[in-house]
Amino acid sequence: MNAVMNSPQLRDVYNANLPRITQYFTELAQDEALYRKYKALRASDAFARLTAAQKKVIDNELRDFRLGGAELPAAEKARFKQVIEELAGLSSKFNDNVLDATNAFELVIADKQRLAGIPDDALEFAADAATQAGKQGWKFTLHMPSYLPVMQYAQDRELREQMYHAYVTRAAEFGEPGWDNSRIIVDILRLRRSAWPVSPTFPCSRRWRIRRARCSIFSRNWRSAPGLTRSATSRNSRNLLHVNSGWITCSRGTPPTHRKNCVSNATRFPTRK
């Protein structure tokens, strides 16, 4: 509900209850009695008679208990819970900043010639948005029903560039200081790194090894590549050193020393003519 009906009142209630929700699921993941039940089921003769899908469910649950800190000593469990709670709060603030920055942007176009190529239904939607805002012309925002038709169909290259630049710099250091996620990104990376040494089971997980490698590469390049547009949104894989499915995309400002680790924007995302 908070994701699709966000409001100041709902946001306050959500953030006030987030620590309790986080605590519940963290304690559930560390429930030793429940963990023992799953291990007993895995070691029983009945396990061999289960289907492949059922076995996979049990194995995944055991993995998640280990990654959730079920095998940690009491003191380290407490530290792990603290890290998870801090991460939940930072993630919520991160998302709030992105949402606020998204909602704050609008672009009103008065010259219809600049809108060539955009479908009629998208133009009608933009015209209605402008009318509701008390403005003349066509109003575009960074919400997907408004943003995507411009990026996919607009023939005006400058218009696409203006919308794209606004999208990939949401909640970054270029906009409203109160929405800047740069510090939050650093704090999230720091907390995630601090969580891995807590449990010896983490390095044994392929998923966590990949995440650790990606965070390390991202953090190293993000800090050492001057001139990069360091957007603070979570989907800026085209204009930011961003790890996604094992590859890194570089912006045009990336120094040559980093390009060996990058996939060129011009190659992977050619500019529309």
VOVO-189210 format. One record per residue (C-alpha): x, y, z; residue in one letter; residue number from 1. Coordinates in Angstrom, 1 decimal, padded with zeros to 4 digits. Layout:
REM residues N
       u       v       w  rest   nr
       X       Y       Z     A  NUM
...
***
This chain:
REM residues 273
       u       v       w  rest   nr
   000.0   000.0   000.0     M    1
   002.8   002.4   000.8     N    2
   004.4   001.7  -002.6     A    3
   001.2   002.6  -004.6     V    4
  -000.7   005.0  -002.3     M    5
   002.2   006.9  -000.7     N    6
   001.1   010.0   001.2     S    7
   002.7   012.0   004.1     P    8
   000.3   010.3   006.6     Q    9
   000.8   006.8   005.3     L   10
   004.5   007.3   005.1     R   11
   004.7   008.4   008.7     D   12
   002.7   005.3   009.8     V   13
   004.8   003.0   007.6     Y   14
   008.1   004.3   008.9     N   15
   006.9   004.2   012.5     A   16
   006.1   000.5   012.1     N   17
   009.0  -000.5   009.9     L   18
   011.3  -001.3   012.9     P   19
   008.7  -003.7   014.3     R   20
   008.1  -005.4   010.9     I   21
   011.9  -005.7   010.4     T   22
   012.4  -007.1   013.9     Q   23
   009.6  -009.7   013.4     Y   24
   011.1  -011.1   010.1     F   25
   014.6  -011.0   011.4     T   26
   013.7  -012.9   014.5     E   27
   011.7  -015.4   012.4     L   28
   014.8  -016.0   010.3     A   29
   016.8  -016.7   013.5     Q   30
   014.2  -018.9   015.2     D   31
   016.3  -021.8   016.3     E   32
   013.4  -024.1   017.1     A   33
   012.0  -023.7   013.6     L   34
   015.4  -024.0   012.1     Y   35
   015.9  -027.4   013.9     R   36
   012.6  -028.6   012.5     K   37
   013.7  -027.9   008.9     Y   38
   017.1  -029.6   009.6     K   39
   015.3  -032.6   011.0     A   40
   013.1  -032.8   007.9     L   41
   016.1  -032.5   005.7     R   42
   017.9  -035.3   007.5     A   43
   014.8  -037.6   007.7     S   44
   014.1  -040.6   005.4     D   45
   010.9  -038.8   004.2     A   46
   013.1  -036.2   002.4     F   47
   014.1  -038.7  -000.2     A   48
   010.5  -039.3  -001.2     R   49
   009.7  -035.6  -001.8     L   50
   009.5  -034.1  -005.3     T   51
   012.4  -032.0  -006.6     A   52
   010.4  -028.8  -006.1     A   53
   009.6  -029.8  -002.4     Q   54
   013.3  -030.6  -001.8     K   55
   014.3  -027.2  -003.3     K   56
   011.9  -025.4  -001.0     V   57
   013.4  -027.0   002.1     I   58
   017.0  -026.4   000.9     D   59
   016.1  -022.8   000.2     N   60
   014.6  -022.4   003.7     E   61
   017.7  -023.8   005.3     L   62
   019.9  -021.5   003.3     R   63
   017.8  -018.5   004.3     D   64
   018.0  -019.5   008.0     F   65
   021.8  -019.6   007.7     R   66
   021.9  -016.2   005.8     L   67
   019.5  -014.8   008.3     G   68
   021.9  -015.5   011.2     G   69
   020.3  -018.5   012.7     A   70
   023.7  -020.1   013.4     E   71
   025.3  -017.0   015.0     L   72
   026.2  -016.6   018.6     P   73
   023.8  -014.5   020.7     A   74
   026.0  -011.4   020.6     A   75
   026.5  -011.5   016.9     E   76
   022.7  -012.1   016.3     K   77
   022.0  -008.9   018.1     A   78
   024.5  -007.0   015.9     R   79
   023.0  -008.6   012.8     F   80
   019.5  -007.5   013.9     K   81
   020.8  -004.0   014.3     Q   82
   022.3  -004.0   010.9     V   83
   019.2  -005.3   009.3     I   84
   017.1  -002.7   011.0     E   85
   019.4   000.1   010.0     E   86
   019.3  -001.1   006.4     L   87
   015.5  -001.2   006.4     A   88
   015.4   002.4   007.5     G   89
   018.0   003.5   005.0     L   90
   016.2   001.7   002.2     S   91
   012.9   003.3   003.1     S   92
   014.5   006.8   003.1     K   93
   016.1   006.0  -000.2     F   94
   012.8   005.1  -001.8     N   95
   011.1   008.1  -000.3     D   96
   013.7   010.4  -001.8     N   97
   013.4   008.9  -005.2     V   98
   009.6   009.1  -005.0     L   99
   009.7   012.8  -003.9     D  100
   012.2   013.7  -006.6     A  101
   010.1   011.9  -009.2     T  102
   006.9   013.6  -008.1     N  103
   008.6   017.0  -008.1     A  104
   009.6   017.0  -011.8     F  105
   007.3   018.3  -014.5     E  106
   008.0   019.5  -018.1     L  107
   005.4   021.5  -019.9     V  108
   005.7   021.7  -023.7     I  109
   003.8   024.5  -025.5     A  110
   005.1   023.7  -029.0     D  111
   003.4   020.7  -030.4     K  112
   006.0   020.3  -033.1     Q  113
   008.4   019.1  -030.4     R  114
   006.0   016.2  -029.7     L  115
   006.2   014.6  -033.1     A  116
   006.2   010.8  -033.0     G  117
   004.5   010.6  -029.6     I  118
   001.3   008.5  -029.8     P  119
  -002.1   010.4  -029.6     D  120
  -003.2   008.7  -026.4     D  121
   000.0   009.7  -024.7     A  122
  -000.5   013.3  -025.9     L  123
  -004.1   013.3  -024.7     E  124
  -002.9   012.1  -021.3     F  125
  -000.2   014.9  -021.2     A  126
  -002.8   017.5  -022.3     A  127
  -005.1   016.5  -019.5     D  128
  -002.3   016.6  -017.0     A  129
  -001.5   020.2  -018.1     A  130
  -005.1   021.2  -017.8     T  131
  -005.4   019.8  -014.3     Q  132
  -002.3   021.8  -013.3     A  133
  -003.8   025.0  -014.7     G  134
  -001.2   025.2  -017.6     K  135
  -001.3   025.4  -021.3     Q  136
   000.2   022.7  -023.5     G  137
   001.3   019.2  -022.6     W  138
   002.7   018.2  -019.2     K  139
   005.2   015.4  -018.9     F  140
   006.5   013.8  -015.7     T  141
   008.9   011.0  -014.8     L  142
   006.2   008.5  -014.0     H  143
   006.3   005.7  -016.5     M  144
   002.9   006.3  -018.3     P  145
   004.3   009.8  -019.1     S  146
   008.0   009.1  -019.4     Y  147
   008.1   006.0  -021.5     L  148
   006.2   007.3  -024.6     P  149
   008.5   010.2  -024.8     V  150
   011.6   008.0  -024.6     M  151
   010.3   005.5  -027.0     Q  152
   008.6   007.6  -029.7     Y  153
   009.6   011.3  -029.5     A  154
   011.5   012.4  -032.6     Q  155
   012.9   015.4  -030.8     D  156
   016.3   014.3  -029.5     R  157
   016.7   017.2  -027.1     E  158
   013.4   016.4  -025.5     L  159
   014.4   012.8  -025.0     R  160
   017.7   013.9  -023.5     E  161
   016.0   016.4  -021.2     Q  162
   013.6   013.8  -019.9     M  163
   016.4   011.1  -019.6     Y  164
   018.7   013.4  -017.7     H  165
   016.0   014.3  -015.3     A  166
   015.2   010.6  -014.8     Y  167
   018.7   009.4  -014.1     V  168
   019.6   012.3  -011.8     T  169
   016.6   011.9  -009.5     R  170
   017.5   012.1  -005.8     A  171
   021.1   012.8  -006.7     A  172
   023.5   015.6  -005.6     E  173
   022.3   017.7  -008.6     F  174
   018.8   018.4  -007.2     G  175
   017.1   019.1  -003.9     E  176
   019.7   018.6  -001.1     P  177
   017.1   017.0   001.1     G  178
   016.5   014.2  -001.5     W  179
   020.2   013.5  -002.1     D  180
   020.8   009.7  -001.8     N  181
   024.5   009.8  -002.2     S  182
   025.3   009.5   001.5     R  183
   022.6   006.9   001.9     I  184
   024.2   004.7  -000.8     I  185
   027.5   004.9   001.0     V  186
   025.9   004.0   004.3     D  187
   024.0   001.0   002.7     I  188
   027.2  -000.3   001.2     L  189
   029.0   000.1   004.6     R  190
   026.3  -001.8   006.5     L  191
   026.1  -004.6   003.9     R  192
   029.9  -005.0   004.0     R  193
   029.8  -005.1   007.8     S  194
   027.2  -007.8   007.8     A  195
   029.2  -010.3   005.8     W  196
   032.0  -010.9   008.3     P  197
   029.4  -011.5   011.0     V  198
   028.6  -015.0   009.8     S  199
   031.0  -017.6   008.4     P  200
   028.1  -019.0   006.3     T  201
   027.9  -015.9   004.1     F  202
   031.0  -016.6   002.0     P  203
   029.6  -020.0   001.3     C  204
   026.6  -018.6  -000.5     S  205
   026.9  -018.0  -004.2     R  206
   024.3  -015.3  -004.0     R  207
   026.1  -013.4  -001.3     W  208
   029.5  -013.8  -003.0     R  209
   028.1  -012.2  -006.1     I  210
   026.5  -009.4  -004.2     R  211
   029.7  -008.7  -002.3     R  212
   031.7  -008.6  -005.5     A  213
   029.2  -006.3  -007.1     R  214
   029.2  -003.9  -004.2     C  215
   033.0  -003.8  -004.0     S  216
   033.3  -003.1  -007.8     I  217
   030.5  -000.5  -007.6     F  218
   031.9   001.2  -004.5     S  219
   035.5   001.3  -005.9     R  220
   034.5   002.7  -009.3     N  221
   031.9   005.1  -008.0     W  222
   034.4   006.7  -005.7     R  223
   037.3   006.8  -008.1     S  224
   035.7   007.9  -011.4     A  225
   035.6   011.7  -011.4     P  226
   033.2   013.3  -013.9     G  227
   030.6   010.5  -013.6     L  228
   027.0   011.4  -013.3     T  229
   026.4   009.6  -010.0     R  230
   022.7   009.2  -009.9     S  231
   021.2   008.0  -006.7     A  232
   018.3   006.1  -008.1     T  233
   018.2   002.3  -008.2     S  234
   017.8   001.8  -012.0     R  235
   020.3   004.2  -013.5     N  236
   022.3   001.5  -015.3     S  237
   022.9   003.5  -018.4     R  238
   024.5   006.7  -016.9     N  239
   026.2   005.4  -013.8     L  240
   028.7   002.8  -012.9     L  241
   026.0   000.3  -012.0     H  242
   026.3  -003.5  -011.7     V  243
   023.4  -005.4  -013.2     N  244
   023.5  -009.1  -014.0     S  245
   027.3  -009.1  -014.0     G  246
   028.1  -006.3  -016.3     W  247
   028.9  -002.6  -015.7     I  248
   027.9   000.3  -017.9     T  249
   030.0   003.4  -018.1     C  250
   029.0   007.0  -018.8     S  251
   030.8   009.0  -021.4     R  252
   032.8   010.7  -018.6     G  253
   034.3   007.4  -017.4     T  254
   038.2   007.6  -017.4     P  255
   040.0   005.2  -019.8     P  256
   041.4   003.3  -016.9     T  257
   037.9   002.1  -016.0     H  258
   036.7   001.3  -019.5     R  259
   038.1  -002.2  -019.5     K  260
   035.4  -003.1  -017.0     N  261
   032.6  -001.4  -018.8     C  262
   030.2  -002.0  -021.6     V  263
   030.0   001.1  -023.8     S  264
   026.8   003.0  -023.8     N  265
   027.1   003.6  -027.5     A  266
   027.3  -000.2  -028.1     T  267
   024.7  -001.4  -025.6     R  268
   022.3   001.5  -025.8     F  269
   022.7   003.2  -029.2     P  270
   021.2   006.7  -029.5     T  271
   018.1   006.9  -031.5     R  272
   018.3   009.1  -034.6     K  273
***
